[in-house]
């Protein structure tokens, strides 16, 4: 169910589907709009389980679910569209869409609702052009005279409890090709347990299966905690209490870096120039896009370069 508003303040709607990383790399768009139009309500039409992060971070006023069956009709030519969706879109002064719409069918149907300005943005980068995703997603804002948006994704979420002496580790991803081997993760965990006083927080989702349990096997349970399959809003509040983060090229890694954690990314076969998280506290460990070449010594060296407090 979509919600109509009696609020007469100007409103801008950002439509964003995609995965977690795609959304986090679009946060600079929200920040730039908020800075340029401080009196305008920003709202998102997207996946609430992901987009709620922007709500928690104070970047938007509301999140509306994109999964509605009625919304699917906007992708059909000459389709009957529900009146409530017509009224919903008509309430916005500006709509910026990052949906895949090559034939402009969605755009045409939304414009027919009385939208004052519709901006069609590129939904995904062309990796051959080697332009960072956040810079590409900011480009359409030039139509609103925003030329200097900061491409660094930033997410300000307050910790509900004090900072922990804890290092977050995310040993998985949606693709095995992006993962450091389980053996090397085990070596890293054992090194951290033997050479630091940190607690370790092992993070995973469905893709990790029982990997976290295997990595924790036979290790001191008072130093390890497993956090698996929890809502992203809760995960973010746990991450922000940690001293730092180590992971692969994943959406969770982008969340950690956006939260401002010292972040070490073990990079695999993805295009680093386009997809890497940006920020002053981010280090990318890339050995010619080959995770098999990364050693424990390499990881320890990069952790030291991050000046992460490991005691």
C-alpha positions as CSV (number, residue, x, y, z in Angstrom):
1,X,0.0,0.0,0.0
2,X,1.4,3.4,-1.0
3,X,0.8,6.4,1.2
4,X,-0.5,9.7,-0.1
5,X,0.5,12.8,1.9
6,X,-1.4,16.0,2.8
7,X,2.0,17.6,3.3
8,X,2.3,20.5,0.9
9,X,6.1,20.8,1.1
10,X,7.9,20.1,-2.2
11,X,8.8,16.5,-2.6
12,X,11.3,14.6,-4.7
13,X,11.1,10.9,-5.4
14,X,14.1,8.8,-6.1
15,X,13.2,5.4,-7.7
16,X,16.0,2.9,-7.0
17,X,15.9,-0.9,-7.4
18,X,18.9,-3.1,-7.5
19,X,21.1,-4.8,-4.9
20,X,22.5,-3.5,-1.7
21,X,25.7,-2.2,-3.2
22,X,23.8,-0.4,-6.0
23,X,21.7,1.4,-3.4
24,X,24.6,2.4,-1.2
25,X,26.5,3.7,-4.2
26,X,23.4,5.9,-4.9
27,X,23.5,7.5,-1.4
28,X,25.7,10.4,-2.7
29,X,22.7,11.4,-4.8
30,X,20.5,11.6,-1.7
31,X,23.2,13.6,0.1
32,X,23.6,16.0,-2.8
33,X,19.8,16.6,-3.1
34,X,19.5,17.1,0.6
35,X,22.3,19.7,0.6
36,X,20.9,21.5,-2.5
37,X,17.2,21.4,-1.5
38,X,17.2,21.5,2.4
39,X,13.5,22.3,2.6
40,X,12.3,19.5,0.2
41,X,11.2,16.1,1.4
42,X,13.2,13.3,-0.2
43,X,11.4,10.0,-0.6
44,X,12.4,6.6,-2.1
45,X,10.5,4.1,-4.1
46,X,12.6,1.0,-3.6
47,X,13.0,-2.2,-1.6
48,X,12.3,-1.3,2.0
49,X,14.7,-3.9,3.5
50,X,17.5,-2.0,1.7
51,X,16.2,1.6,1.4
52,X,15.3,1.7,5.1
53,X,19.0,2.4,5.7
54,X,18.6,5.8,4.2
55,X,15.6,6.4,6.4
56,X,17.6,5.4,9.5
57,X,20.4,7.7,8.4
58,X,18.1,10.7,8.1
59,X,18.6,11.1,4.3
60,X,15.0,10.6,3.3
61,X,11.6,11.3,4.8
62,X,9.9,8.1,3.6
63,X,10.4,4.8,1.8
64,X,7.7,3.3,-0.4
65,X,7.7,-0.4,-1.6
66,X,8.5,-0.9,-5.2
67,X,7.2,-4.5,-5.3
68,X,3.5,-3.5,-5.8
69,X,1.8,-5.5,-8.6
70,X,0.0,-2.4,-9.7
71,X,3.3,-0.6,-10.3
72,X,4.3,-3.3,-12.8
73,X,1.5,-1.9,-15.1
74,X,3.6,1.2,-15.6
75,X,6.0,-0.9,-17.8
76,X,3.2,-1.8,-20.3
77,X,2.3,0.3,-23.2
78,X,-1.3,1.7,-23.1
79,X,-1.9,-0.1,-19.8
80,X,-4.5,0.8,-17.3
81,X,-2.7,2.2,-14.3
82,X,-4.2,2.3,-10.8
83,X,-5.6,5.7,-9.7
84,X,-3.8,5.6,-6.4
85,X,-0.5,5.3,-8.2
86,X,-1.4,8.2,-10.5
87,X,-2.2,10.4,-7.5
88,X,1.0,9.2,-5.8
89,X,3.3,10.2,-8.6
90,X,1.5,13.5,-9.1
91,X,2.4,14.6,-5.7
92,X,6.1,14.9,-6.6
93,X,7.8,18.0,-8.1
94,X,10.7,15.9,-9.4
95,X,11.1,12.2,-10.0
96,X,14.5,10.7,-10.6
97,X,14.4,7.1,-11.8
98,X,17.3,4.6,-11.8
99,X,15.2,1.8,-13.3
100,X,16.0,0.0,-16.4
101,X,13.6,1.5,-19.0
102,X,15.2,1.3,-22.4
103,X,12.0,2.0,-24.3
104,X,10.9,4.8,-21.9
105,X,7.6,3.1,-21.3
106,X,7.8,3.6,-17.5
107,X,8.9,7.2,-18.0
108,X,6.0,7.9,-20.4
109,X,3.4,6.4,-18.1
110,X,4.7,8.3,-15.0
111,X,4.8,11.6,-16.9
112,X,1.2,11.1,-17.8
113,X,0.4,11.3,-14.1
114,X,1.2,15.0,-14.1
115,X,4.8,14.9,-12.8
116,X,6.5,18.3,-13.2
117,X,9.9,16.9,-14.0
118,X,11.1,13.4,-14.7
119,X,14.8,12.6,-14.8
120,X,15.8,9.3,-16.3
121,X,19.1,8.2,-14.8
122,X,21.4,5.3,-16.0
123,X,20.6,2.3,-13.9
124,X,24.0,0.6,-14.1
125,X,27.5,1.8,-15.2
126,X,29.2,0.8,-18.5
127,X,32.3,-0.8,-17.1
128,X,34.3,-0.2,-20.3
129,X,34.2,3.6,-19.6
130,X,35.8,3.1,-16.1
131,X,33.7,5.8,-14.4
132,X,33.0,5.1,-10.8
133,X,29.3,4.1,-10.2
134,X,28.6,6.9,-7.7
135,X,30.0,9.6,-10.1
136,X,27.7,8.1,-12.8
137,X,24.7,8.1,-10.6
138,X,25.4,11.8,-9.7
139,X,25.5,12.9,-13.3
140,X,21.7,13.4,-13.8
141,X,21.7,15.9,-11.0
142,X,23.4,18.4,-13.4
143,X,19.9,19.0,-14.7
144,X,19.1,20.4,-11.3
145,X,22.3,22.5,-11.3
146,X,24.1,20.2,-9.0
147,X,27.6,19.8,-10.3
148,X,29.7,19.2,-7.2
149,X,28.1,16.2,-5.5
150,X,30.5,14.2,-3.2
151,X,30.8,10.7,-4.7
152,X,31.7,9.2,-1.3
153,X,28.7,7.3,0.1
154,X,28.1,8.4,3.7
155,X,25.6,6.9,6.2
156,X,25.2,8.4,9.6
157,X,23.6,6.0,12.0
158,X,24.1,6.4,15.7
159,X,25.1,3.4,17.8
160,X,22.5,2.5,20.4
161,X,25.2,1.1,22.7
162,X,28.9,2.0,23.3
163,X,31.7,1.2,20.9
164,X,32.9,-2.4,21.1
165,X,36.4,-3.7,21.0
166,X,35.3,-5.7,18.0
167,X,36.4,-6.4,14.4
168,X,33.7,-7.3,11.9
169,X,34.5,-10.0,9.3
170,X,32.3,-10.8,6.3
171,X,33.9,-14.0,4.7
172,X,31.3,-14.4,1.9
173,X,29.6,-12.8,-1.0
174,X,27.0,-13.7,-3.6
175,X,29.7,-15.3,-5.8
176,X,32.4,-17.8,-4.9
177,X,34.7,-16.1,-7.4
178,X,34.7,-13.0,-5.2
179,X,35.6,-14.9,-2.0
180,X,39.0,-15.5,-0.4
181,X,39.4,-19.2,0.3
182,X,37.9,-20.5,3.5
183,X,41.4,-21.8,4.5
184,X,42.8,-18.3,4.3
185,X,39.9,-16.8,6.3
186,X,40.6,-19.4,9.0
187,X,44.2,-18.4,9.1
188,X,43.3,-14.8,9.4
189,X,40.8,-15.4,12.2
190,X,43.3,-17.5,14.1
191,X,46.0,-14.8,13.6
192,X,43.6,-12.1,15.0
193,X,42.6,-14.2,18.0
194,X,46.3,-14.9,18.8
195,X,47.7,-11.5,18.2
196,X,45.0,-9.1,19.3
197,X,42.5,-8.8,22.1
198,X,39.6,-8.0,19.8
199,X,36.3,-9.7,19.7
200,X,35.4,-11.0,16.2
201,X,32.0,-10.6,14.7
202,X,31.4,-13.0,11.8
203,X,28.7,-11.7,9.4
204,X,26.8,-13.7,6.8
205,X,23.6,-14.1,4.9
206,X,22.0,-17.0,3.1
207,X,24.9,-17.1,0.6
208,X,27.3,-18.1,3.4
209,X,25.3,-21.2,4.4
210,X,27.3,-23.0,7.2
211,X,30.6,-21.3,6.3
212,X,30.5,-19.1,9.5
213,X,29.9,-22.2,11.7
214,X,32.9,-24.0,10.0
215,X,35.2,-21.0,10.5
216,X,34.2,-20.7,14.2
217,X,34.6,-24.4,14.9
218,X,37.1,-25.2,17.6
219,X,37.8,-21.5,18.3
220,X,37.1,-19.8,21.6
221,X,33.4,-19.0,21.8
222,X,34.0,-16.1,24.2
223,X,35.9,-14.2,21.4
224,X,33.6,-15.0,18.4
225,X,30.0,-14.0,17.6
226,X,28.1,-15.1,14.6
227,X,25.6,-12.7,13.1
228,X,23.6,-14.3,10.2
229,X,20.5,-13.4,8.2
230,X,19.5,-10.3,10.2
231,X,17.8,-7.2,8.8
232,X,20.2,-4.6,7.3
233,X,19.0,-1.9,9.7
234,X,20.0,-4.0,12.7
235,X,23.3,-5.0,11.0
236,X,24.2,-1.4,10.4
237,X,23.6,-0.6,14.1
238,X,25.9,-3.4,15.1
239,X,28.6,-2.5,12.5
240,X,28.8,1.1,13.7
241,X,29.9,-0.1,17.1
242,X,32.9,-2.0,15.6
243,X,36.5,-0.9,15.4
244,X,36.8,-1.9,11.8
245,X,35.7,-4.3,9.0
246,X,37.2,-6.8,6.6
247,X,35.3,-8.2,3.6
248,X,35.0,-8.8,-0.1
249,X,33.3,-6.8,-2.9
250,X,29.8,-7.0,-1.4
251,X,26.9,-4.8,-0.4
252,X,27.7,-5.3,3.3
253,X,31.2,-3.9,2.6
254,X,29.7,-0.8,1.1
255,X,27.5,-0.4,4.2
256,X,30.6,-0.6,6.4
257,X,32.5,1.9,4.4
258,X,29.5,4.3,4.2
259,X,29.3,4.1,8.1
260,X,32.8,5.4,8.2
261,X,34.4,2.2,9.6
262,X,38.1,1.5,8.7
263,X,37.4,-0.9,5.9
264,X,39.7,-3.4,4.2
265,X,38.3,-4.9,1.0
266,X,39.8,-8.1,-0.3
267,X,39.3,-7.5,-4.0
268,X,38.5,-10.2,-6.6
269,X,37.5,-10.2,-10.3
270,X,35.2,-7.2,-10.3
271,X,36.1,-3.8,-11.9
272,X,37.7,-1.9,-9.1
273,X,37.6,1.5,-10.8
274,X,33.8,1.3,-11.1
275,X,32.6,-0.6,-8.0
276,X,35.1,0.0,-5.2
277,X,33.8,1.8,-2.0
278,X,35.3,5.3,-1.7
279,X,36.4,7.0,1.4
280,X,39.4,8.1,3.5
281,X,39.2,5.0,5.7
282,X,39.0,2.4,2.9
283,X,41.9,0.2,1.7
284,X,41.6,-2.1,-1.3
285,X,43.8,-5.1,-1.3
286,X,43.9,-6.1,-5.0
287,X,46.5,-8.6,-6.3
288,X,45.8,-8.4,-10.0
289,X,42.1,-9.2,-9.3
290,X,43.2,-12.7,-8.1
291,X,42.2,-13.5,-4.5
292,X,44.3,-16.6,-4.6
293,X,47.4,-14.4,-4.6
294,X,46.5,-12.6,-1.4
295,X,48.4,-13.8,1.7
296,X,48.0,-13.3,5.4
297,X,51.0,-11.0,5.4
298,X,49.3,-8.8,2.8
299,X,46.2,-8.5,4.9
300,X,48.1,-7.7,8.1
301,X,50.1,-5.1,6.3
302,X,46.9,-3.4,5.0
303,X,45.3,-3.5,8.4
304,X,48.3,-1.7,9.8
305,X,48.1,0.8,7.0
306,X,44.5,1.6,8.0
307,X,45.8,2.4,11.5
308,X,43.1,0.3,12.9
309,X,43.2,-0.1,16.7
310,X,43.7,-3.9,17.1
311,X,44.2,-3.9,20.9
